[in-house]
Amino acid sequence: MLLAYFVLLVVIGVQTIRKVKSEEDFAVAGNRIVWPVFFGSLAASFLGGGASLGMAGKSFSDGYVYMFAFFGYAVSFLLVGLFVAPRLKRYAGAHTVGDVMDEHYGRAGRLLTGVLSILLCAGILGAQALAIGTVVNATLDLPQRPSIAVGMAVVVLYSSFGGAWAVIQTDMLQFVFLGVFIPVTLILALGETGGPSGLVESIPDAHLTFGGSYSAAAFVGLFVAFLLGETLVPPYAQRTFSTPDSKHARRGFALTGIFAFLFYFVAATLGLVALALYPDIEPDQAIPTLVIKLVPAGLVGLVVAALLAVVMSTASSYLNAAAVVFVKDVYQPLVRGGTGVRRKLALERGLTLLVGGLATLFALVVPSIVDALIYAYSFWAPTVVIPLLIALLFGSRSKPAALSAIIAGAAATLIWLVWFQDRTGLDPIVVGAAVNLVAFVTAHAVTRNRGGRRNRPRTAV
């Protein structure tokens, strides 16, 4: 079943290559993705290893409190869908977040956003690569490192062949897999615990409370990190640009947020069931262990394919986005003269291979799926998100404010991560985002006042 699934993904990528005739086809699927497809593709893209294996693992060790913190993602998707995503469709011809940043903050804003976007994509790809290895190792008892390499090779193949067209088609297939077989696994697992009441009696009371064992600072820090960590990251912005108009963008994004609440609850409850039935396993092995132990033999291949679908759909989205971002936001601004269509496509496909390799290496050194995600968010939430939202919502064009905010937020995050996180327990993303906002507002006020004084007419004495 797994072999057939992998072959099907590659076939989709190969046959889709005929549709990719321009950079627009590779980047945003020709701007023809209607909202039901947008919803399925976006949901499959962001419900990756962190939202499934990572969520179950953290709920296994910490309880539902982690799910409540993780709801920051769903809240973010709802807010972006209602108020922000429709505004992205105002930027005709845009493919990346860098296009928006360039419009408001100039070429320097585009370049900084491009570099940070690639770092973010590589980090999140590392988390997905680690999740692929975790699933294969736990279900097929194969070594983790070769499993990571093989799984990422399949993702790289179909992503580099078909670009956004292939990613969106495989996303829809993967969305069906995860939407059917992950809930089926929960139903089978709950039956082993004696139903919901049996589950409640089998796990510690603290695992069912809102705050669990977290301090208020730790909970708020995690919630803010998840609220901002993937706000308008390159793949999600790219999906929004692929819709025909703002109506499709709003509906798809908002529905994804609503679906996220349900999916997080399912994944978290699977973690609690694993704790009740198999308390001695490693947390990240919660869902794979339930699949192997409880799912009937005839369905195991399909459920494992569903787990891999969750992970691989996210990985392919970030791979495609990283390649598009490099060409549009880093390569083109630094190269004089135009770049032909064939050269752009060749660069984007080559970058897909390179970033996939770097993400695989990253997956081999990070301790857990969630740790990989948090590291990756440090490149985005405290740097690009706030200037981007201010540009979209308020039309700001203050270049000094944006650049100051990005640099100050990155510096504050790094300093807090190295010297203060262990002492305070406060997530550096929260500190970095706060410094980012203060720096933007301060620089904007200073430059506006200076501009006002320079332009003020002299009065007669």
C-alpha positions in Angstrom: 0.0 0.0 0.0 2.8 2.4 0.9 4.7 1.6 -2.3 1.6 2.2 -4.4 0.9 5.4 -2.6 4.5 6.7 -3.2 4.3 5.7 -6.9 0.9 7.5 -7.3 2.4 10.7 -5.9 5.3 10.6 -8.3 3.0 9.8 -11.3 0.9 12.9 -10.4 4.0 15.0 -10.4 5.3 13.7 -13.7 2.0 14.0 -15.6 1.5 17.5 -14.2 4.7 18.7 -15.8 2.8 19.3 -19.0 0.7 22.0 -17.3 3.7 23.9 -16.1 4.5 26.3 -19.0 5.3 29.4 -17.1 6.6 30.7 -13.7 3.0 31.5 -12.8 1.9 27.9 -13.3 4.8 26.7 -11.1 4.2 29.2 -8.4 0.5 29.8 -8.1 -1.1 27.2 -10.4 -2.3 29.8 -12.9 -4.5 31.6 -10.3 -7.3 29.1 -10.9 -7.8 27.4 -7.6 -11.4 27.8 -6.4 -12.3 27.9 -2.7 -13.2 24.2 -2.1 -9.9 23.1 -3.6 -8.1 25.9 -1.8 -9.6 24.8 1.5 -8.5 21.1 1.0 -5.1 22.1 -0.2 -4.5 24.6 2.6 -5.8 22.2 5.3 -3.5 19.4 4.0 -0.6 21.8 3.9 -0.7 23.1 7.5 -1.9 19.9 9.2 1.6 18.4 9.1 3.8 16.5 11.4 3.4 19.1 14.2 -0.4 19.1 14.1 -0.6 15.3 14.1 2.4 13.4 15.5 3.7 16.4 17.4 0.3 17.3 18.9 -0.4 13.7 19.9 3.1 13.4 21.5 2.8 16.6 23.5 -0.7 15.7 24.6 0.7 12.3 25.7 3.2 14.0 28.0 1.4 17.3 28.9 -2.3 16.8 28.4 -5.0 18.9 26.7 -3.3 22.1 27.8 -1.0 21.7 24.8 -4.0 21.4 22.5 -5.5 24.7 23.9 -2.2 26.4 23.3 -2.1 24.9 19.8 -5.5 26.5 19.1 -3.5 29.6 18.4 -3.0 28.3 14.9 -6.8 27.9 14.3 -7.5 31.4 15.7 -4.8 32.8 13.4 -6.4 31.1 10.3 -9.8 32.4 11.2 -8.6 36.0 11.6 -6.4 35.9 8.5 -9.3 34.4 6.5 -11.8 37.1 7.6 -9.6 40.2 7.6 -6.3 39.7 5.8 -6.4 37.0 3.0 -8.8 38.9 0.8 -6.5 41.9 0.8 -3.7 39.8 -0.7 -5.7 39.5 -3.9 -5.3 43.3 -4.4 -1.7 42.7 -5.5 -2.0 41.7 -9.1 0.7 39.3 -10.3 2.0 38.7 -6.8 3.4 35.2 -6.1 5.2 35.7 -2.7 5.1 37.6 0.5 8.2 39.4 -0.9 6.1 40.9 -3.6 3.9 42.6 -1.0 6.9 43.7 1.1 8.6 45.2 -2.0 5.4 47.1 -2.9 5.4 48.7 0.6 9.0 48.7 1.8 11.2 48.4 -1.3 13.8 46.0 -2.5 15.6 45.7 0.9 12.3 44.6 2.4 11.9 42.0 -0.3 15.4 40.6 0.1 15.2 40.3 3.9 11.8 38.7 3.6 13.1 36.3 1.0 16.1 35.1 3.1 14.0 34.7 6.2 11.3 32.9 4.2 13.8 30.3 3.0 15.2 29.8 6.5 11.6 29.3 7.8 10.7 26.9 5.0 13.9 24.8 5.5 13.2 24.6 9.3 9.6 23.5 8.9 10.6 21.0 6.2 13.1 19.6 8.7 10.2 19.0 11.1 8.2 17.2 8.4 11.2 15.1 7.3 11.7 14.0 11.0 8.0 13.1 11.1 8.3 11.0 8.0 11.1 9.0 9.6 9.1 8.7 12.8 6.1 7.2 11.0 8.1 4.7 8.9 10.3 3.7 11.8 7.4 3.1 14.1 5.1 1.3 11.7 7.5 -0.6 9.4 10.4 -0.9 11.9 12.8 0.5 9.4 15.8 2.7 10.4 14.8 6.4 10.8 17.5 8.0 8.8 17.1 6.0 5.6 13.3 6.5 6.0 13.7 10.2 6.1 15.8 10.2 3.0 13.4 8.0 1.0 10.3 9.9 2.1 11.8 13.3 1.3 13.1 12.0 -2.1 9.5 11.2 -3.1 8.4 14.7 -2.0 11.2 16.4 -3.9 10.4 14.4 -7.0 6.8 15.3 -7.4 7.3 18.9 -6.2 10.1 19.6 -8.6 8.3 18.1 -11.6 4.9 19.7 -11.3 5.3 22.8 -9.0 2.2 24.2 -7.5 -0.1 22.2 -9.8 1.4 18.9 -8.5 1.4 20.1 -4.9 -2.2 21.1 -4.9 -3.4 17.9 -6.7 -1.5 15.7 -4.2 -2.7 17.8 -1.4 -6.3 17.0 -2.3 -5.5 13.3 -2.3 -3.8 13.6 1.0 -6.6 15.6 2.5 -9.1 12.8 1.7 -6.7 10.3 3.4 -6.3 12.3 6.6 -9.9 13.3 6.8 -11.1 9.6 6.7 -8.4 7.5 8.3 -7.2 9.6 11.3 -10.8 9.8 12.8 -11.2 6.1 12.1 -8.1 5.4 14.1 -9.5 7.5 17.0 -12.8 5.5 17.0 -11.0 2.2 17.0 -8.6 3.4 19.8 -11.4 4.7 22.0 -13.1 1.3 21.8 -10.0 -0.2 23.5 -10.2 2.2 26.4 -13.9 1.6 27.1 -15.1 4.7 25.4 -14.7 8.4 26.5 -15.5 7.6 30.2 -12.9 4.8 30.3 -10.3 7.1 28.8 -11.0 9.8 31.5 -10.6 7.3 34.2 -7.3 6.0 32.8 -5.3 9.2 32.6 -4.1 11.8 35.2 -6.7 14.4 36.1 -4.2 17.2 35.2 -4.1 16.0 31.6 -7.7 17.1 31.2 -7.5 20.6 32.7 -7.2 23.8 30.7 -3.9 24.9 32.3 -2.3 21.5 33.1 1.1 21.8 34.6 2.0 24.9 32.5 2.6 28.3 34.1 0.7 31.3 32.8 3.8 32.6 31.1 4.6 29.3 29.4 1.0 28.9 28.2 0.8 32.5 26.8 4.2 32.1 25.2 3.2 29.0 23.4 -0.1 30.4 22.3 1.5 33.5 20.9 4.2 31.5 19.2 1.5 29.3 17.5 -0.7 32.4 16.8 2.1 34.2 14.9 4.4 31.3 13.9 2.7 30.4 10.6 0.8 33.6 9.9 0.9 34.1 6.2 4.0 32.0 5.8 5.1 31.6 2.1 3.1 28.5 1.3 -0.1 29.9 2.7 0.3 33.3 1.0 1.2 31.4 -2.2 -2.0 29.4 -2.0 -4.0 32.6 -1.5 -2.4 34.2 -4.6 -3.5 31.0 -6.5 -7.2 31.8 -6.0 -9.2 33.7 -8.6 -10.5 36.5 -6.3 -10.9 37.6 -2.7 -14.1 35.7 -2.1 -12.4 32.4 -2.7 -9.5 33.4 -0.5 -11.7 34.4 2.4 -13.8 31.2 2.4 -10.9 28.8 2.0 -8.8 30.3 4.7 -11.7 30.7 7.2 -12.9 27.1 6.7 -9.4 25.8 7.2 -9.4 27.6 10.6 -12.7 25.9 11.6 -11.5 22.5 10.5 -8.3 22.9 12.5 -10.1 23.0 15.8 -11.6 19.6 15.1 -8.4 18.0 13.8 -6.4 19.2 16.8 -8.9 17.7 19.1 -8.7 14.3 17.3 -4.9 14.3 17.3 -4.7 15.4 21.0 -7.2 12.7 22.0 -5.2 10.1 20.2 -2.2 11.1 22.3 -4.2 10.6 25.5 -5.5 7.2 24.3 -1.9 6.2 23.7 -1.0 7.3 27.2 -3.8 5.2 28.7 -2.9 2.1 26.7 0.8 2.2 26.2 2.3 4.6 28.8 5.9 3.5 28.3 6.4 4.5 24.6 8.1 7.6 23.4 5.6 10.5 23.1 6.2 11.1 19.3 5.4 7.4 18.8 1.8 7.8 20.1 -0.1 7.7 16.8 2.1 5.2 15.0 1.9 2.8 17.9 -1.9 3.0 18.0 -2.0 2.3 14.3 0.2 -0.8 14.5 -1.4 -2.2 17.6 -5.1 -1.5 17.0 -5.9 -1.0 13.3 -7.0 -4.2 11.5 -4.3 -5.6 9.2 -6.2 -4.8 6.1 -6.3 -1.1 6.9 -2.8 -0.5 8.3 -1.3 0.4 5.0 -4.0 3.0 4.3 -3.7 4.5 7.8 0.1 4.7 7.5 -0.4 6.3 4.1 -2.8 8.8 5.7 -0.1 9.7 8.4 2.5 10.2 5.7 -0.1 12.2 3.7 -0.4 14.6 6.6 3.3 15.1 6.7 4.2 15.0 3.0 1.5 17.5 2.0 3.1 20.1 4.3 6.6 19.2 3.1 5.8 19.6 -0.6 4.1 23.0 0.0 7.2 24.4 1.8 9.5 22.9 -0.8 7.6 24.6 -3.6 7.4 27.9 -1.7 11.1 27.9 -0.9 12.0 27.5 -4.5 9.6 30.2 -5.7 10.8 32.6 -3.0 14.5 32.2 -3.9 14.0 33.0 -7.5 11.6 35.9 -7.1 12.8 37.5 -3.8 16.5 36.7 -3.7 17.9 35.8 -7.2 16.0 38.2 -9.5 16.6 41.4 -7.4 20.3 40.7 -7.3 20.7 39.8 -11.0 20.8 42.6 -13.6 18.6 42.1 -16.6 15.7 39.8 -17.1 15.5 36.1 -16.6 13.9 33.8 -19.2 11.0 31.6 -18.3 12.9 28.4 -18.9 15.8 29.6 -16.7 13.3 30.5 -13.9 11.7 27.1 -14.0 15.1 25.4 -14.0 16.2 27.4 -11.0 13.0 26.7 -9.1 13.3 23.0 -9.8 16.9 23.0 -8.8 16.2 24.9 -5.6 13.5 22.3 -4.7 16.3 19.6 -4.7 18.7 21.8 -2.7 16.2 22.9 0.0 14.9 19.3 0.3 18.5 18.1 1.0 19.1 20.9 3.6 15.9 20.1 5.4 16.8 16.4 5.5 20.1 17.3 7.2 18.3 19.5 9.7 15.9 16.7 10.6 18.8 14.5 11.6 20.0 16.9 14.4 16.8 18.4 16.0 15.5 16.5 19.1 11.8 16.4 18.3 9.2 17.5 15.7 7.8 20.4 17.8 11.3 21.6 18.7 12.1 21.9 14.9 8.9 23.9 14.4 9.7 26.3 17.2 13.2 26.9 15.9 11.8 27.6 12.5 9.1 30.1 13.7 12.0 32.2 15.2 12.8 33.2 11.7 9.3 34.5 10.9 7.1 35.5 13.8 9.4 38.1 15.4 10.6 39.5 12.0 8.3 39.6 9.0 4.7 39.1 10.4 4.1 42.5 12.1 5.4 44.7 9.3 3.5 42.5 6.8 0.2 42.8 8.7 0.7 46.6 9.1 1.2 46.9 5.4 -1.8 44.9 4.5 -4.2 46.3 7.1 -3.0 50.0 7.2 -1.1 50.5 4.0 2.1 51.5 5.7 5.1 52.3 3.3 7.7 53.3 6.0 10.8 51.5 4.8 12.9 52.6 7.9 10.2 51.3 10.2 10.0 47.9 8.5 13.7 47.3 8.3 14.3 48.4 11.9 11.5 46.1 13.1 12.9 43.1 11.2 16.4 43.6 12.5 15.4 44.5 16.1 13.0 41.5 16.3 15.6 39.0 15.0 18.3 40.4 17.4 15.9 40.3 20.4 14.8 36.7 19.7 18.4 35.5 19.4 19.5 37.2 22.6 16.6 35.9 24.6 17.0 32.4 23.2 20.7 32.2 24.2 20.7 34.0 27.6 17.2 34.3 29.1 14.8 31.6 27.9 16.0 28.9 30.4 15.9 31.4 33.3 12.5 32.8 32.6 10.6 30.1 30.7 9.2 32.8 28.3 9.3 31.9 24.7 11.8 34.1 22.7 9.2 34.5 19.9 7.0 36.5 22.3 9.8 38.8 23.3 11.0 39.2 19.7 7.5 40.0 18.4 7.0 42.6 21.1 10.4 44.3 20.3 9.5 44.1 16.6 6.3 46.0 17.1 7.9 48.6 19.4 10.7 49.1 16.9 8.3 49.6 14.0 6.1 52.1 15.8 9.1 54.0 17.1 10.9 54.2 13.8 7.7 55.1 12.0 7.0 58.0 14.5 10.6 59.3 14.3 10.9 59.3 10.5 7.4 60.8 10.1 8.3 63.6 12.5 11.5 64.3 10.8 9.8 64.3 7.4 7.2 66.7 8.8 9.8 69.1 10.1 11.7 69.1 6.8 8.6 69.8 4.9 7.2 72.4 7.3 7.2 75.9 5.6 9.2 78.7 7.3 7.2 81.4 9.1 8.0 85.1 8.6 9.7 86.8 11.6 
